Amino acid sequence: MQNAKENQGMLPFDLRIQTQHRFDYCRVFDFPKEAELLRFTRLTWYGYDEEGPAVYREDPDTGEVVRIDFLQ
């Protein structure tokens, strides 16, 4: 997991992780299975941007946002 504040050209996020899974539109609404990501319950964006497929989720209590990157 990486902290990221200098993310130019993308939506703002606080944390960034890379998964070893391929992006699947059918699974976008599934909650993350990793314990440290369970608090990010609000889906804010999903799709492809200049860095590839990703999902953005927000922790509604703290306002923190995680970007989850998928394999292309």
PAFI-865883 format. One record per atom (N, C-alpha, C): x, y, z; residue in three letters; residue number from 1. Coordinates in steps of 0.02 Angstrom, whole numbers. Example, Ala and Ser with C-alpha at 12.3 -4.5 7.8 and 13.67 -1.06 7.14 Angstrom:
% PAFI-865883
<c1 660	c2 -284	c3 390	res ALA	n 1> .
<c1 615	c2 -225	c3 390	res ALA	n 1> .
<c1 660	c2 -165	c3 390	res ALA	n 1> .
<c1 642	c2 -112	c3 354	res SER	n 2> .
<c1 684	c2 -53	c3 357	res SER	n 2> .
<c1 645	c2 2	c3 394	res SER	n 2> .
END
This chain:
% PAFI-865883
<c1 43	c2 -58	c3 0	res MET	n 1> .
<c1 0	c2 0	c3 0	res MET	n 1> .
<c1 45	c2 61	c3 0	res MET	n 1> .
<c1 25	c2 112	c3 -35	res GLN	n 2> .
<c1 66	c2 171	c3 -42	res GLN	n 2> .
<c1 25	c2 233	c3 -27	res GLN	n 2> .
<c1 54	c2 281	c3 8	res ASN	n 3> .
<c1 22	c2 345	c3 17	res ASN	n 3> .
<c1 35	c2 386	c3 -45	res ASN	n 3> .
<c1 -14	c2 423	c3 -67	res ALA	n 4> .
<c1 -5	c2 461	c3 -128	res ALA	n 4> .
<c1 -42	c2 528	c3 -124	res ALA	n 4> .
<c1 -5	c2 581	c3 -126	res LYS	n 5> .
<c1 -35	c2 648	c3 -127	res LYS	n 5> .
<c1 -20	c2 684	c3 -193	res LYS	n 5> .
<c1 34	c2 665	c3 -226	res GLU	n 6> .
<c1 54	c2 699	c3 -287	res GLU	n 6> .
<c1 32	c2 658	c3 -348	res GLU	n 6> .
<c1 -34	c2 654	c3 -357	res ASN	n 7> .
<c1 -63	c2 615	c3 -412	res ASN	n 7> .
<c1 -93	c2 662	c3 -464	res ASN	n 7> .
<c1 -51	c2 683	c3 -510	res GLN	n 8> .
<c1 -72	c2 732	c3 -559	res GLN	n 8> .
<c1 -110	c2 699	c3 -616	res GLN	n 8> .
<c1 -165	c2 730	c3 -636	res GLY	n 9> .
<c1 -204	c2 705	c3 -692	res GLY	n 9> .
<c1 -255	c2 652	c3 -674	res GLY	n 9> .
<c1 -257	c2 632	c3 -610	res MET	n 10> .
<c1 -304	c2 581	c3 -588	res MET	n 10> .
<c1 -348	c2 610	c3 -533	res MET	n 10> .
<c1 -399	c2 573	c3 -515	res LEU	n 11> .
<c1 -438	c2 593	c3 -458	res LEU	n 11> .
<c1 -395	c2 590	c3 -396	res LEU	n 11> .
<c1 -408	c2 633	c3 -347	res PRO	n 12> .
<c1 -367	c2 632	c3 -286	res PRO	n 12> .
<c1 -379	c2 569	c3 -244	res PRO	n 12> .
<c1 -326	c2 543	c3 -214	res PHE	n 13> .
<c1 -332	c2 485	c3 -170	res PHE	n 13> .
<c1 -280	c2 489	c3 -115	res PHE	n 13> .
<c1 -291	c2 454	c3 -60	res ASP	n 14> .
<c1 -246	c2 453	c3 -3	res ASP	n 14> .
<c1 -202	c2 391	c3 -1	res ASP	n 14> .
<c1 -230	c2 334	c3 -22	res LEU	n 15> .
<c1 -194	c2 271	c3 -23	res LEU	n 15> .
<c1 -200	c2 240	c3 -92	res LEU	n 15> .
<c1 -150	c2 200	c3 -110	res ARG	n 16> .
<c1 -152	c2 167	c3 -175	res ARG	n 16> .
<c1 -126	c2 96	c3 -167	res ARG	n 16> .
<c1 -162	c2 48	c3 -194	res ILE	n 17> .
<c1 -139	c2 -21	c3 -192	res ILE	n 17> .
<c1 -144	c2 -52	c3 -262	res ILE	n 17> .
<c1 -103	c2 -102	c3 -274	res GLN	n 18> .
<c1 -103	c2 -139	c3 -337	res GLN	n 18> .
<c1 -127	c2 -209	c3 -323	res GLN	n 18> .
<c1 -178	c2 -231	c3 -359	res THR	n 19> .
<c1 -201	c2 -300	c3 -352	res THR	n 19> .
<c1 -169	c2 -344	c3 -405	res THR	n 19> .
<c1 -177	c2 -408	c3 -397	res GLN	n 20> .
<c1 -152	c2 -456	c3 -446	res GLN	n 20> .
<c1 -210	c2 -486	c3 -485	res GLN	n 20> .
<c1 -266	c2 -448	c3 -489	res HIS	n 21> .
<c1 -326	c2 -471	c3 -523	res HIS	n 21> .
<c1 -338	c2 -428	c3 -585	res HIS	n 21> .
<c1 -370	c2 -458	c3 -633	res ARG	n 22> .
<c1 -391	c2 -420	c3 -693	res ARG	n 22> .
<c1 -454	c2 -380	c3 -676	res ARG	n 22> .
<c1 -462	c2 -323	c3 -709	res PHE	n 23> .
<c1 -520	c2 -281	c3 -699	res PHE	n 23> .
<c1 -582	c2 -315	c3 -728	res PHE	n 23> .
<c1 -636	c2 -315	c3 -690	res ASP	n 24> .
<c1 -698	c2 -348	c3 -711	res ASP	n 24> .
<c1 -757	c2 -303	c3 -690	res ASP	n 24> .
<c1 -792	c2 -276	c3 -739	res TYR	n 25> .
<c1 -849	c2 -232	c3 -725	res TYR	n 25> .
<c1 -902	c2 -268	c3 -682	res TYR	n 25> .
<c1 -907	c2 -333	c3 -686	res CYS	n 26> .
<c1 -956	c2 -371	c3 -647	res CYS	n 26> .
<c1 -940	c2 -372	c3 -573	res CYS	n 26> .
<c1 -877	c2 -359	c3 -555	res ARG	n 27> .
<c1 -856	c2 -362	c3 -485	res ARG	n 27> .
<c1 -841	c2 -294	c3 -455	res ARG	n 27> .
<c1 -854	c2 -241	c3 -490	res VAL	n 28> .
<c1 -839	c2 -173	c3 -467	res VAL	n 28> .
<c1 -874	c2 -158	c3 -400	res VAL	n 28> .
<c1 -934	c2 -181	c3 -392	res PHE	n 29> .
<c1 -973	c2 -164	c3 -332	res PHE	n 29> .
<c1 -959	c2 -210	c3 -273	res PHE	n 29> .
<c1 -917	c2 -262	c3 -283	res ASP	n 30> .
<c1 -898	c2 -306	c3 -227	res ASP	n 30> .
<c1 -854	c2 -268	c3 -178	res ASP	n 30> .
<c1 -863	c2 -282	c3 -114	res PHE	n 31> .
<c1 -820	c2 -250	c3 -63	res PHE	n 31> .
<c1 -751	c2 -282	c3 -65	res PHE	n 31> .
<c1 -699	c2 -243	c3 -50	res PRO	n 32> .
<c1 -632	c2 -272	c3 -48	res PRO	n 32> .
<c1 -628	c2 -327	c3 5	res PRO	n 32> .
<c1 -587	c2 -376	c3 -6	res LYS	n 33> .
<c1 -581	c2 -432	c3 41	res LYS	n 33> .
<c1 -525	c2 -422	c3 91	res LYS	n 33> .
<c1 -479	c2 -377	c3 78	res GLU	n 34> .
<c1 -423	c2 -363	c3 123	res GLU	n 34> .
<c1 -449	c2 -326	c3 185	res GLU	n 34> .
<c1 -429	c2 -347	c3 244	res ALA	n 35> .
<c1 -454	c2 -319	c3 307	res ALA	n 35> .
<c1 -441	c2 -244	c3 311	res ALA	n 35> .
<c1 -383	c2 -220	c3 288	res GLU	n 36> .
<c1 -368	c2 -149	c3 295	res GLU	n 36> .
<c1 -409	c2 -105	c3 247	res GLU	n 36> .
<c1 -445	c2 -136	c3 200	res LEU	n 37> .
<c1 -485	c2 -98	c3 152	res LEU	n 37> .
<c1 -560	c2 -102	c3 166	res LEU	n 37> .
<c1 -580	c2 -139	c3 215	res LEU	n 38> .
<c1 -652	c2 -148	c3 229	res LEU	n 38> .
<c1 -687	c2 -83	c3 246	res LEU	n 38> .
<c1 -651	c2 -35	c3 272	res ARG	n 39> .
<c1 -682	c2 29	c3 291	res ARG	n 39> .
<c1 -700	c2 73	c3 231	res ARG	n 39> .
<c1 -672	c2 56	c3 173	res PHE	n 40> .
<c1 -686	c2 95	c3 112	res PHE	n 40> .
<c1 -749	c2 67	c3 78	res PHE	n 40> .
<c1 -806	c2 87	c3 103	res THR	n 41> .
<c1 -869	c2 57	c3 81	res THR	n 41> .
<c1 -904	c2 96	c3 25	res THR	n 41> .
<c1 -886	c2 159	c3 15	res ARG	n 42> .
<c1 -920	c2 200	c3 -35	res ARG	n 42> .
<c1 -882	c2 199	c3 -101	res ARG	n 42> .
<c1 -913	c2 171	c3 -153	res LEU	n 43> .
<c1 -883	c2 170	c3 -219	res LEU	n 43> .
<c1 -892	c2 240	c3 -250	res LEU	n 43> .
<c1 -836	c2 271	c3 -270	res THR	n 44> .
<c1 -841	c2 339	c3 -298	res THR	n 44> .
<c1 -827	c2 342	c3 -373	res THR	n 44> .
<c1 -787	c2 295	c3 -399	res TRP	n 45> .
<c1 -771	c2 295	c3 -471	res TRP	n 45> .
<c1 -741	c2 228	c3 -490	res TRP	n 45> .
<c1 -753	c2 207	c3 -551	res TYR	n 46> .
<c1 -721	c2 147	c3 -578	res TYR	n 46> .
<c1 -715	c2 154	c3 -653	res TYR	n 46> .
<c1 -666	c2 121	c3 -681	res GLY	n 47> .
<c1 -656	c2 123	c3 -753	res GLY	n 47> .
<c1 -583	c2 126	c3 -771	res GLY	n 47> .
<c1 -569	c2 154	c3 -830	res TYR	n 48> .
<c1 -501	c2 159	c3 -856	res TYR	n 48> .
<c1 -480	c2 232	c3 -859	res TYR	n 48> .
<c1 -419	c2 246	c3 -838	res ASP	n 49> .
<c1 -391	c2 313	c3 -847	res ASP	n 49> .
<c1 -323	c2 305	c3 -879	res ASP	n 49> .
<c1 -282	c2 358	c3 -878	res GLU	n 50> .
<c1 -217	c2 356	c3 -912	res GLU	n 50> .
<c1 -169	c2 305	c3 -884	res GLU	n 50> .
<c1 -181	c2 280	c3 -823	res GLU	n 51> .
<c1 -137	c2 230	c3 -793	res GLU	n 51> .
<c1 -166	c2 160	c3 -794	res GLU	n 51> .
<c1 -226	c2 152	c3 -821	res GLY	n 52> .
<c1 -256	c2 86	c3 -826	res GLY	n 52> .
<c1 -319	c2 79	c3 -786	res GLY	n 52> .
<c1 -344	c2 18	c3 -777	res PRO	n 53> .
<c1 -406	c2 7	c3 -741	res PRO	n 53> .
<c1 -398	c2 17	c3 -666	res PRO	n 53> .
<c1 -449	c2 49	c3 -636	res ALA	n 54> .
<c1 -445	c2 64	c3 -565	res ALA	n 54> .
<c1 -515	c2 72	c3 -535	res ALA	n 54> .
<c1 -518	c2 66	c3 -470	res VAL	n 55> .
<c1 -578	c2 79	c3 -431	res VAL	n 55> .
<c1 -559	c2 127	c3 -375	res VAL	n 55> .
<c1 -600	c2 178	c3 -365	res TYR	n 56> .
<c1 -591	c2 224	c3 -309	res TYR	n 56> .
<c1 -646	c2 211	c3 -258	res TYR	n 56> .
<c1 -626	c2 203	c3 -195	res ARG	n 57> .
<c1 -673	c2 193	c3 -140	res ARG	n 57> .
<c1 -657	c2 242	c3 -84	res ARG	n 57> .
<c1 -710	c2 263	c3 -49	res GLU	n 58> .
<c1 -702	c2 312	c3 5	res GLU	n 58> .
<c1 -724	c2 282	c3 71	res GLU	n 58> .
<c1 -689	c2 302	c3 124	res ASP	n 59> .
<c1 -709	c2 286	c3 192	res ASP	n 59> .
<c1 -758	c2 342	c3 213	res ASP	n 59> .
<c1 -822	c2 327	c3 222	res PRO	n 60> .
<c1 -870	c2 380	c3 236	res PRO	n 60> .
<c1 -859	c2 414	c3 304	res PRO	n 60> .
<c1 -824	c2 382	c3 349	res ASP	n 61> .
<c1 -812	c2 412	c3 415	res ASP	n 61> .
<c1 -754	c2 462	c3 414	res ASP	n 61> .
<c1 -701	c2 446	c3 377	res THR	n 62> .
<c1 -642	c2 489	c3 377	res THR	n 62> .
<c1 -634	c2 531	c3 314	res THR	n 62> .
<c1 -668	c2 511	c3 260	res GLY	n 63> .
<c1 -660	c2 546	c3 196	res GLY	n 63> .
<c1 -599	c2 524	c3 157	res GLY	n 63> .
<c1 -560	c2 477	c3 183	res GLU	n 64> .
<c1 -502	c2 452	c3 148	res GLU	n 64> .
<c1 -524	c2 412	c3 86	res GLU	n 64> .
<c1 -484	c2 417	c3 34	res VAL	n 65> .
<c1 -499	c2 382	c3 -29	res VAL	n 65> .
<c1 -442	c2 335	c3 -46	res VAL	n 65> .
<c1 -459	c2 275	c3 -68	res VAL	n 66> .
<c1 -409	c2 227	c3 -91	res VAL	n 66> .
<c1 -420	c2 215	c3 -166	res VAL	n 66> .
<c1 -364	c2 212	c3 -201	res ARG	n 67> .
<c1 -365	c2 192	c3 -272	res ARG	n 67> .
<c1 -340	c2 121	c3 -275	res ARG	n 67> .
<c1 -380	c2 77	c3 -305	res ILE	n 68> .
<c1 -361	c2 8	c3 -314	res ILE	n 68> .
<c1 -347	c2 -4	c3 -388	res ILE	n 68> .
<c1 -284	c2 -17	c3 -404	res ASP	n 69> .
<c1 -264	c2 -29	c3 -473	res ASP	n 69> .
<c1 -268	c2 -103	c3 -490	res ASP	n 69> .
<c1 -290	c2 -117	c3 -551	res PHE	n 70> .
<c1 -297	c2 -186	c3 -575	res PHE	n 70> .
<c1 -249	c2 -199	c3 -632	res PHE	n 70> .
<c1 -237	c2 -263	c3 -645	res LEU	n 71> .
<c1 -196	c2 -282	c3 -703	res LEU	n 71> .
<c1 -234	c2 -265	c3 -767	res LEU	n 71> .
<c1 -196	c2 -250	c3 -819	res GLN	n 72> .
<c1 -229	c2 -233	c3 -882	res GLN	n 72> .
<c1 -243	c2 -294	c3 -923	res GLN	n 72> .
END
